[in-house]
Amino acid sequence: VLSAIFLTIIQAPFPAVLAVIAFFFSLIPLVGTLTGSTIIVLVCLIPGLGSPLTALVALIYYAIYMQVEAYILSPRIMNRAVSVPGAVVVIAALAGGSLLGLLGALVAIPVAASILIIYRQVIVPRQNER
């Protein structure tokens, strides 16, 4: 919805279609927003459809949006969904992406959640028994 409103305001070509593209790509964790925003900026650069100014404004908007999503929204959602602290989400995503690229970034949060569950359910109870 935010993409549709924003793209309509800046008079991007085909704002509804681009908003649907942004929606579907945002369903892919960690890298979907980057991919969707890249497609939108490139479509805004097509001569006759958009302009360099429109593409620049879209680039700035999506860069800010991605930062808010990656560092504020995603950690809070993951904290509630799988009880993984926000700092662990950010560190796991950065480490996974650095070590294994796209695949590492996609599996980093589930791996971090698994490690936390093992720690809480196995290691802590065994230490409390001693």
DSSP file (Angstrom, degrees, kcal/mol; ACC not computed):
  #  RESIDUE AA STRUCTURE BP1 BP2  ACC     N-H-->O    O-->H-N    N-H-->O    O-->H-N    TCO  KAPPA ALPHA  PHI   PSI    X-CA   Y-CA   Z-CA
    1    1 A V     >        0   0    0      0, 0.0     4,-2.5     0, 0.0     5,-0.2   0.000 360.0 360.0 360.0 -43.2    0.0    0.0    0.0
    2    2 A L  H  >  +     0   0    0      1,-0.2     4,-2.8     2,-0.2     5,-0.2   0.904 360.0  49.5 -61.6 -39.8    2.9    2.4    0.9
    3    3 A S  H  > S+     0   0    0      2,-0.2     4,-3.1     1,-0.2     5,-0.3   0.913 110.1  50.4 -65.1 -42.1    4.5    1.6   -2.5
    4    4 A A  H  > S+     0   0    0      2,-0.2     4,-1.8     1,-0.2    -2,-0.2   0.930 114.1  44.3 -62.0 -45.2    1.3    2.3   -4.4
    5    5 A I  H  X S+     0   0    0     -4,-2.5     4,-2.2     2,-0.2    -2,-0.2   0.943 116.6  46.2 -64.2 -47.9    0.7    5.6   -2.7
    6    6 A F  H  X S+     0   0    0     -4,-2.8     4,-2.3     1,-0.2    -2,-0.2   0.934 113.0  48.2 -61.8 -47.7    4.3    6.7   -3.1
    7    7 A L  H  <>S+     0   0    0     -4,-3.1     5,-2.7     1,-0.2     4,-0.3   0.826 111.4  51.2 -66.1 -30.9    4.6    5.6   -6.7
    8    8 A T  H ><5S+     0   0    0     -4,-1.8     3,-0.8    -5,-0.3    -1,-0.2   0.905 109.3  50.9 -68.9 -41.5    1.3    7.4   -7.5
    9    9 A I  H 3<5S+     0   0    0     -4,-2.2    -2,-0.2     1,-0.2    -1,-0.2   0.912 113.4  43.2 -63.3 -43.3    2.6   10.6   -5.8
   10   10 A I  T 3<5S-     0   0    0     -4,-2.3    -1,-0.2    -5,-0.1    -2,-0.2   0.455 111.7-122.5 -84.3   2.3    5.9   10.6   -7.8
   11   11 A Q  T < 5 +     0   0    0     -3,-0.8    -3,-0.2    -4,-0.3    -4,-0.1   0.903  44.8 176.6  59.2  46.7    4.0    9.8  -11.0
   12   12 A A      < -     0   0    0     -5,-2.7     2,-0.2    -6,-0.1    -1,-0.1  -0.425  40.3 -90.6 -72.7 155.1    6.0    6.6  -11.7
   13   13 A P  S    S-     0   0    0      0, 0.0     5,-0.2     0, 0.0    -1,-0.1  -0.493 103.8  -3.1 -69.9 136.8    4.9    4.5  -14.7
   14   14 A F  S  > S-     0   0    0     -2,-0.2     4,-2.5     3,-0.1     5,-0.2   0.934  73.8-177.5  50.6  61.6    2.3    1.9  -13.8
   15   15 A P  H  > S+     0   0    0      0, 0.0     4,-2.1     0, 0.0     5,-0.1   0.859  77.7  51.0 -61.2 -36.7    2.2    2.5  -10.1
   16   16 A A  H  > S+     0   0    0      2,-0.2     4,-2.0     1,-0.2     5,-0.1   0.921 112.1  46.1 -67.4 -42.6   -0.3   -0.3   -9.3
   17   17 A V  H  > S+     0   0    0      1,-0.2     4,-2.1     2,-0.2    -1,-0.2   0.918 114.0  48.4 -65.5 -43.3    1.8   -2.9  -11.2
   18   18 A L  H  X S+     0   0    0     -4,-2.5     4,-2.4     1,-0.2    -1,-0.2   0.852 109.3  53.5 -66.5 -34.0    5.0   -1.8   -9.6
   19   19 A A  H  X S+     0   0    0     -4,-2.1     4,-2.3    -5,-0.2    -1,-0.2   0.888 108.0  49.9 -67.1 -38.4    3.3   -1.9   -6.2
   20   20 A V  H  X S+     0   0    0     -4,-2.0     4,-2.5     2,-0.2     5,-0.2   0.899 110.3  50.7 -65.7 -39.8    2.2   -5.5   -6.8
   21   21 A I  H  X S+     0   0    0     -4,-2.1     4,-2.4     1,-0.2     5,-0.2   0.928 110.3  49.7 -61.2 -44.8    5.8   -6.3   -7.8
   22   22 A A  H  X S+     0   0    0     -4,-2.4     4,-1.8     1,-0.2    -2,-0.2   0.894 110.8  51.2 -60.6 -40.3    7.1   -4.7   -4.6
   23   23 A F  H  X S+     0   0    0     -4,-2.3     4,-0.6     2,-0.2    -2,-0.2   0.953 111.8  44.2 -62.8 -50.9    4.5   -6.7   -2.6
   24   24 A F  H >< S+     0   0    0     -4,-2.5     3,-0.8     1,-0.2     4,-0.3   0.887 115.3  47.6 -66.1 -38.6    5.5  -10.1   -4.1
   25   25 A F  H >< S+     0   0    0     -4,-2.4     3,-1.5     1,-0.2    -1,-0.2   0.827 103.0  63.0 -72.0 -28.8    9.2   -9.4   -3.8
   26   26 A S  H 3< S+     0   0    0     -4,-1.8    -1,-0.2     1,-0.3     7,-0.2   0.658  89.0  70.9 -70.5 -12.5    8.9   -8.2   -0.2
   27   27 A L  T << S+     0   0    0     -3,-0.8    -1,-0.3    -4,-0.6    -2,-0.2   0.696  80.8  85.5 -72.9 -18.5    7.6  -11.7    0.7
   28   28 A I  S <> S-     0   0    0     -3,-1.5     4,-1.2    -4,-0.3     5,-0.4  -0.747  91.9-117.1 -83.5 121.4   11.2  -13.0    0.2
   29   29 A P  T  4 S-     0   0    0      0, 0.0     2,-2.6     0, 0.0    -2,-0.1  -0.294  76.9 -15.0 -64.5 142.4   13.0  -12.5    3.4
   30   30 A L  T  4 S+     0   0    0      1,-0.2     4,-0.3    -4,-0.1    76,-0.1  -0.176 138.2  42.0  68.4 -44.8   16.0  -10.1    3.6
   31   31 A V  T  > S+     0   0    0     -2,-2.6     4,-2.1     2,-0.1    -1,-0.2   0.553  91.1  81.5-110.8  -9.5   16.7   -9.8   -0.2
   32   32 A G  H  X S+     0   0    0     -4,-1.2     4,-2.9     1,-0.2     5,-0.2   0.897  91.1  50.9 -66.4 -40.9   13.2   -9.4   -1.6
   33   33 A T  H  > S+     0   0    0     -5,-0.4     4,-2.5    -7,-0.2    -1,-0.2   0.899 110.7  49.9 -64.7 -39.3   12.8   -5.7   -0.9
   34   34 A L  H  > S+     0   0    0     -4,-0.3     4,-2.0     2,-0.2    -1,-0.2   0.922 113.2  46.1 -63.8 -44.1   16.2   -5.0   -2.5
   35   35 A T  H  X S+     0   0    0     -4,-2.1     4,-2.0     2,-0.2    -2,-0.2   0.933 114.5  47.1 -64.9 -46.7   15.3   -6.9   -5.6
   36   36 A G  H  X S+     0   0    0     -4,-2.9     4,-2.2     1,-0.2    -2,-0.2   0.906 112.8  48.4 -62.7 -42.5   11.8   -5.4   -5.9
   37   37 A S  H  X S+     0   0    0     -4,-2.5     4,-2.6    -5,-0.2    -1,-0.2   0.855 108.6  54.6 -68.7 -33.1   13.1   -1.8   -5.4
   38   38 A T  H  X S+     0   0    0     -4,-2.0     4,-2.3    -5,-0.2    -1,-0.2   0.918 109.0  48.1 -63.9 -42.5   15.8   -2.4   -8.0
   39   39 A I  H  X S+     0   0    0     -4,-2.0     4,-2.3     2,-0.2    -2,-0.2   0.920 112.0  49.7 -62.6 -43.4   13.2   -3.4  -10.5
   40   40 A I  H  X S+     0   0    0     -4,-2.2     4,-2.1     1,-0.2    -2,-0.2   0.923 111.4  47.8 -63.4 -44.8   11.1   -0.4   -9.7
   41   41 A V  H  X S+     0   0    0     -4,-2.6     4,-0.9     1,-0.2    -1,-0.2   0.902 112.0  50.4 -63.8 -40.3   14.0    2.0  -10.0
   42   42 A L  H  X S+     0   0    0     -4,-2.3     4,-0.5     1,-0.2     3,-0.4   0.883 109.2  50.7 -66.3 -37.4   15.0    0.5  -13.3
   43   43 A V  H >< S+     0   0    0     -4,-2.3     3,-1.1     1,-0.2    -1,-0.2   0.889 107.1  54.6 -66.1 -37.3   11.5    0.8  -14.7
   44   44 A C  H 3< S+     0   0    0     -4,-2.1    11,-0.3     1,-0.2    -1,-0.2   0.723 104.5  56.5 -67.6 -19.6   11.5    4.4  -13.6
   45   45 A L  H 3< S+     0   0    0     -4,-0.9    -1,-0.2    -3,-0.4    -2,-0.2   0.588  76.9 115.0 -86.4 -10.9   14.6    4.9  -15.7
   46   46 A I  S XX S-     0   0    0     -3,-1.1     4,-2.4    -4,-0.5     3,-1.7  -0.429  75.9-114.1 -64.3 124.1   13.1    3.7  -18.9
   47   47 A P  B 34 S+a   50   0A   0      0, 0.0     4,-0.1     0, 0.0    -1,-0.1  -0.327  99.6  20.9 -60.5 137.4   13.1    6.5  -21.4
   48   48 A G  T 34 S+     0   0    0      2,-0.6     3,-0.1     1,-0.1    -2,-0.1   0.060 123.8  56.7  92.2 -24.9    9.5    7.6  -22.3
   49   49 A L  T <4 S-     0   0    0     -3,-1.7     2,-0.2    -6,-0.1    -5,-0.1   0.815 116.6  -1.3-101.7 -46.8    8.0    6.0  -19.2
   50   50 A G  B  <  -a   47   0A   0     -4,-2.4    -2,-0.6    -7,-0.2    -5,-0.1  -0.532  66.6-121.6-129.4-165.5    9.9    7.7  -16.3
   51   51 A S     >  -     0   0    0     -7,-0.2     4,-2.3    -2,-0.2     5,-0.2  -0.941  28.4-109.7-140.3 162.0   12.6   10.2  -15.7
   52   52 A P  H  > S+     0   0    0      0, 0.0     4,-2.3     0, 0.0     5,-0.1   0.854 119.6  54.6 -61.0 -33.4   16.0   10.2  -13.9
   53   53 A L  H  > S+     0   0    0      2,-0.2     4,-2.5     1,-0.2     5,-0.2   0.918 107.9  48.4 -66.3 -42.9   14.5   12.4  -11.2
   54   54 A T  H  > S+     0   0    0      1,-0.2     4,-2.4     2,-0.2    -1,-0.2   0.912 112.6  48.9 -61.9 -42.5   11.6    9.9  -10.6
   55   55 A A  H  X S+     0   0    0     -4,-2.3     4,-2.5   -11,-0.3    -2,-0.2   0.889 110.9  50.4 -65.4 -39.0   14.1    7.1  -10.4
   56   56 A L  H  X S+     0   0    0     -4,-2.3     4,-2.4     2,-0.2    -2,-0.2   0.915 111.2  47.7 -65.5 -43.3   16.3    9.0   -8.0
   57   57 A V  H  X S+     0   0    0     -4,-2.5     4,-2.5     2,-0.2    -2,-0.2   0.912 113.4  48.6 -63.7 -42.2   13.4    9.8   -5.7
   58   58 A A  H  X S+     0   0    0     -4,-2.4     4,-2.7     2,-0.2     5,-0.2   0.901 110.1  52.4 -64.1 -40.5   12.3    6.2   -5.8
   59   59 A L  H  X S+     0   0    0     -4,-2.5     4,-2.0     2,-0.2    -2,-0.2   0.920 111.5  45.7 -61.3 -45.0   15.9    5.1   -5.0
   60   60 A I  H  X S+     0   0    0     -4,-2.4     4,-2.1     2,-0.2     5,-0.2   0.925 113.7  49.6 -64.7 -44.9   16.1    7.4   -2.0
   61   61 A Y  H  X S+     0   0    0     -4,-2.5     4,-2.8     1,-0.2    -2,-0.2   0.938 113.8  44.3 -60.2 -48.6   12.6    6.3   -0.7
   62   62 A Y  H  X S+     0   0    0     -4,-2.7     4,-2.6     2,-0.2    -1,-0.2   0.823 109.9  56.0 -71.0 -29.9   13.4    2.6   -1.0
   63   63 A A  H  X S+     0   0    0     -4,-2.0     4,-1.6    -5,-0.2    -1,-0.2   0.928 112.9  41.9 -64.6 -43.5   16.8    3.0    0.5
   64   64 A I  H  X S+     0   0    0     -4,-2.1     4,-2.3     2,-0.2    -2,-0.2   0.922 114.7  51.6 -67.2 -44.0   15.2    4.6    3.6
   65   65 A Y  H  X S+     0   0    0     -4,-2.8     4,-2.6     1,-0.2    -2,-0.2   0.907 108.6  51.0 -59.7 -43.2   12.4    2.0    3.6
   66   66 A M  H  X S+     0   0    0     -4,-2.6     4,-2.8     1,-0.2    -1,-0.2   0.879 109.7  50.3 -64.3 -37.6   14.8   -0.9    3.4
   67   67 A Q  H  X S+     0   0    0     -4,-1.6     4,-2.3     2,-0.2     5,-0.3   0.920 111.8  46.9 -66.8 -42.7   16.8    0.4    6.4
   68   68 A V  H  X>S+     0   0    0     -4,-2.3     5,-1.9     1,-0.2     4,-1.8   0.920 116.1  45.8 -63.7 -43.0   13.6    0.9    8.5
   69   69 A E  I  <>S+     0   0    0     -4,-2.6     5,-3.0     3,-0.2    -2,-0.2   0.926 116.5  43.9 -65.8 -44.6   12.5   -2.6    7.6
   70   70 A A  I  <5S+     0   0    0     -4,-2.8    -2,-0.2    -5,-0.2    -1,-0.2   0.853 125.9  28.3 -72.2 -35.4   15.8   -4.3    8.2
   71   71 A Y  I  <5S+     0   0    0     -4,-2.3    -1,-0.2    -5,-0.2    -2,-0.2   0.593 134.1  20.7-107.3 -11.7   16.7   -2.6   11.4
   72   72 A I  I  X5S+     0   0    0     -4,-1.8     4,-1.2    -5,-0.3    -3,-0.2   0.717 125.4  34.9-119.7 -55.8   13.4   -1.8   13.1
   73   73 A L  I  ><S+     0   0    0     -5,-1.9     4,-2.5     2,-0.2     5,-0.2   0.964 115.7  48.5 -72.4 -53.4   10.5   -3.9   11.7
   74   74 A S  H  ><S+     0   0    0     -5,-3.0     4,-2.9     1,-0.2     5,-0.3   0.909 110.8  49.6 -58.9 -46.6   12.1   -7.3   11.0
   75   75 A P  H  > S+     0   0    0      0, 0.0     4,-2.1     0, 0.0    -1,-0.2   0.908 113.4  47.2 -60.7 -38.3   13.9   -7.6   14.4
   76   76 A R  H  X S+     0   0    0     -4,-1.2     4,-1.7     2,-0.2    -2,-0.2   0.906 113.6  47.3 -68.2 -40.3   10.7   -6.8   16.2
   77   77 A I  H  X S+     0   0    0     -4,-2.5     4,-2.9     2,-0.2     5,-0.2   0.932 113.9  47.2 -65.9 -45.2    8.6   -9.2   14.1
   78   78 A M  H  X S+     0   0    0     -4,-2.9     4,-2.4    -5,-0.2     6,-1.2   0.864 108.0  56.8 -64.9 -34.8   11.2  -12.0   14.6
   79   79 A N  H  X S+     0   0    0     -4,-2.1     4,-0.7    -5,-0.3    -1,-0.2   0.903 115.2  37.1 -62.7 -40.1   11.3  -11.3   18.3
   80   80 A R  H  < S+     0   0    0     -4,-1.7    -2,-0.2     2,-0.2    -1,-0.2   0.868 119.8  47.1 -78.7 -37.6    7.6  -11.9   18.6
   81   81 A A  H  < S+     0   0    0     -4,-2.9    -3,-0.2    -5,-0.2    -2,-0.2   0.933 135.4   6.3 -73.9 -46.8    7.3  -14.7   16.0
   82   82 A V  H  < S-     0   0    0     -4,-2.4    -3,-0.2    -5,-0.2    -1,-0.2   0.234  97.6-113.3-124.4  13.5   10.2  -16.9   17.1
   83   83 A S     <  +     0   0    0     -4,-0.7    -4,-0.2    -5,-0.4    -3,-0.1   0.873  64.7 147.1  55.2  42.5   11.4  -15.2   20.3
   84   84 A V        -     0   0    0     -6,-1.2    -1,-0.2    -9,-0.1    -2,-0.2  -0.942  52.1-116.0-106.2 123.9   14.7  -14.2   18.8
   85   85 A P     >  -     0   0    0      0, 0.0     4,-1.8     0, 0.0     3,-0.4  -0.224  22.9-117.5 -58.2 148.4   16.1  -10.9   20.1
   86   86 A G  H  > S+     0   0    0      1,-0.2     4,-2.2     2,-0.2     5,-0.2   0.859 113.2  54.4 -57.2 -40.4   16.4   -8.1   17.6
   87   87 A A  H  > S+     0   0    0      1,-0.2     4,-2.6     2,-0.2    -1,-0.2   0.886 107.3  51.2 -62.8 -37.6   20.2   -7.9   17.9
   88   88 A V  H  > S+     0   0    0     -3,-0.4     4,-2.9     2,-0.2     5,-0.2   0.880 107.9  53.3 -66.8 -37.3   20.5  -11.6   17.2
   89   89 A V  H  X S+     0   0    0     -4,-1.8     4,-2.4     2,-0.2    -2,-0.2   0.946 112.6  42.9 -61.3 -48.5   18.4  -11.2   14.0
   90   90 A V  H  X S+     0   0    0     -4,-2.2     4,-2.4     2,-0.2     5,-0.2   0.937 117.4  45.6 -65.4 -46.3   20.5   -8.4   12.7
   91   91 A I  H  X S+     0   0    0     -4,-2.6     4,-2.8     1,-0.2     5,-0.2   0.916 113.9  49.2 -64.6 -42.7   23.8  -10.1   13.6
   92   92 A A  H  X S+     0   0    0     -4,-2.9     4,-3.0    -5,-0.2     5,-0.3   0.915 112.0  48.4 -63.1 -42.7   22.7  -13.5   12.2
   93   93 A A  H  X S+     0   0    0     -4,-2.4     4,-2.3    -5,-0.2    -1,-0.2   0.916 114.5  45.3 -65.0 -42.4   21.5  -12.0    8.9
   94   94 A L  H  X S+     0   0    0     -4,-2.4     4,-2.2    -5,-0.2    -2,-0.2   0.924 116.5  45.3 -66.8 -43.5   24.8  -10.1    8.5
   95   95 A A  H  X S+     0   0    0     -4,-2.8     4,-2.6    -5,-0.2     5,-0.3   0.929 114.4  48.1 -66.7 -44.7   26.9  -13.1    9.4
   96   96 A G  H  X S+     0   0    0     -4,-3.0     4,-2.6    -5,-0.2     9,-0.4   0.910 113.5  47.3 -62.2 -42.4   24.9  -15.5    7.2
   97   97 A G  H  X S+     0   0    0     -4,-2.3     4,-1.3     7,-0.4    -1,-0.2   0.878 114.0  47.6 -66.3 -37.6   25.0  -13.1    4.2
   98   98 A S  H  < S+     0   0    0     -4,-2.2    -2,-0.2    -5,-0.2    -1,-0.2   0.893 119.4  38.3 -69.7 -39.9   28.7  -12.5    4.6
   99   99 A L  H  < S+     0   0    0     -4,-2.6    -2,-0.2    -5,-0.2    -3,-0.2   0.914 136.5  11.7 -80.2 -43.7   29.6  -16.2    5.0
  100  100 A L  H >X S-     0   0    0     -4,-2.6     4,-0.8     1,-0.3     3,-0.7   0.261  90.9-138.9-124.0  11.6   27.3  -17.9    2.5
  101  101 A G  H 3X S-     0   0    0     -4,-1.3     4,-2.1    -5,-0.3    -1,-0.3  -0.388  72.4  -8.1  69.1-140.7   25.8  -15.0    0.4
  102  102 A L  H 3> S+     0   0    0      1,-0.2     4,-1.9     2,-0.2    -1,-0.2   0.901 138.6  49.3 -61.6 -45.6   22.1  -15.1   -0.4
  103  103 A L  H <> S+     0   0    0     -3,-0.7     4,-1.8     1,-0.2    -1,-0.2   0.909 111.1  50.6 -62.4 -41.6   21.5  -18.7    0.9
  104  104 A G  H  X S+     0   0    0     -4,-0.8     4,-1.0    -8,-0.3    -7,-0.4   0.884 109.2  50.8 -63.6 -38.9   23.2  -17.8    4.1
  105  105 A A  H  < S+     0   0    0     -4,-2.1     4,-0.5    -9,-0.4    -1,-0.2   0.861 110.2  50.5 -66.8 -34.8   21.1  -14.7    4.6
  106  106 A L  H  < S+     0   0    0     -4,-1.9    -2,-0.2     1,-0.2    -1,-0.2   0.850 118.9  35.0 -72.7 -33.8   17.9  -16.7    4.0
  107  107 A V  H  X S+     0   0    0     -4,-1.8     4,-1.9    -5,-0.2    -1,-0.2   0.469  93.8  91.1 -99.3  -1.5   18.7  -19.4    6.5
  108  108 A A  H  X S+     0   0    0     -4,-1.0     4,-2.5     1,-0.2     5,-0.2   0.911  86.3  46.7 -63.3 -45.3   20.5  -17.3    9.1
  109  109 A I  H  > S+     0   0    0     -4,-0.5     4,-2.7     2,-0.2     5,-0.2   0.923 112.5  48.2 -69.6 -44.5   17.5  -16.4   11.3
  110  110 A P  H  > S+     0   0    0      0, 0.0     4,-2.2     0, 0.0    -1,-0.2   0.895 113.2  49.6 -61.1 -36.5   16.0  -20.0   11.4
  111  111 A V  H  X S+     0   0    0     -4,-1.9     4,-2.4     2,-0.2    -2,-0.2   0.927 111.5  48.4 -66.0 -43.8   19.5  -21.3   12.4
  112  112 A A  H  X S+     0   0    0     -4,-2.5     4,-2.3     1,-0.2    -1,-0.2   0.906 111.6  50.1 -62.0 -41.4   19.8  -18.6   15.1
  113  113 A A  H  X S+     0   0    0     -4,-2.7     4,-2.2     2,-0.2    -1,-0.2   0.899 110.2  50.7 -63.5 -40.0   16.4  -19.5   16.4
  114  114 A S  H  X S+     0   0    0     -4,-2.2     4,-2.5     2,-0.2    -2,-0.2   0.908 109.8  49.8 -64.0 -42.4   17.3  -23.2   16.5
  115  115 A I  H  X S+     0   0    0     -4,-2.4     4,-2.5     1,-0.2    -2,-0.2   0.910 111.2  49.3 -63.3 -42.1   20.5  -22.4   18.4
  116  116 A L  H  X S+     0   0    0     -4,-2.3     4,-2.7     2,-0.2    -1,-0.2   0.891 110.7  50.1 -64.4 -39.0   18.6  -20.3   20.9
  117  117 A I  H  X S+     0   0    0     -4,-2.2     4,-2.9     2,-0.2     5,-0.3   0.925 111.4  48.1 -65.6 -43.9   16.0  -23.1   21.4
  118  118 A I  H  X>S+     0   0    0     -4,-2.5     4,-2.4     1,-0.2     5,-1.5   0.926 113.3  48.8 -61.2 -43.5   18.7  -25.7   21.9
  119  119 A Y  I  <>S+     0   0    0     -4,-2.5     5,-2.4    -5,-0.2    -2,-0.2   0.938 117.1  40.4 -61.4 -47.2   20.4  -23.4   24.4
  120  120 A R  I  <5S+     0   0    0     -4,-2.7    -2,-0.2     1,-0.2    -1,-0.2   0.864 124.3  36.0 -71.8 -36.5   17.2  -22.7   26.3
  121  121 A Q  I  <5S+     0   0    0     -4,-2.9    -2,-0.2    -5,-0.2    -3,-0.2   0.731 132.2  18.3 -93.3 -23.3   15.7  -26.2   26.3
  122  122 A V  I  X5S+     0   0    0     -4,-2.4     4,-1.7    -5,-0.3    -3,-0.2   0.804 124.6  39.0-113.9 -55.8   18.8  -28.3   26.6
  123  123 A I  I  ><S+     0   0    0     -5,-1.5     4,-2.1     2,-0.2     5,-0.2   0.946 115.8  47.5 -70.4 -49.6   21.9  -26.5   27.9
  124  124 A V  H  ><S+     0   0    0     -5,-2.4     4,-1.9     1,-0.2    -1,-0.2   0.924 112.7  48.8 -61.8 -46.3   20.2  -24.3   30.6
  125  125 A P  H  > S+     0   0    0      0, 0.0     4,-1.2     0, 0.0    -1,-0.2   0.897 111.2  50.8 -61.4 -37.4   18.2  -27.1   32.1
  126  126 A R  H  X S+     0   0    0     -4,-1.7     4,-0.8     1,-0.2    -2,-0.2   0.883 110.4  48.9 -67.3 -36.8   21.2  -29.4   32.3
  127  127 A Q  H  < S+     0   0    0     -4,-2.1     3,-0.4     1,-0.2    -1,-0.2   0.841 108.2  54.4 -70.8 -31.4   23.2  -26.7   34.1
  128  128 A N  H  < S+     0   0    0     -4,-1.9    -1,-0.2     1,-0.2    -2,-0.2   0.767 100.8  61.0 -70.9 -25.2   20.4  -26.1   36.5
  129  129 A E  H  <        0   0    0     -4,-1.2    -1,-0.2     1,-0.2    -2,-0.2   0.782 360.0 360.0 -71.0 -26.5   20.4  -29.8   37.4
  130  130 A R     <        0   0    0     -4,-0.8    -1,-0.2    -3,-0.4    -2,-0.2   0.464 360.0 360.0 -77.9 360.0   24.0  -29.5   38.7
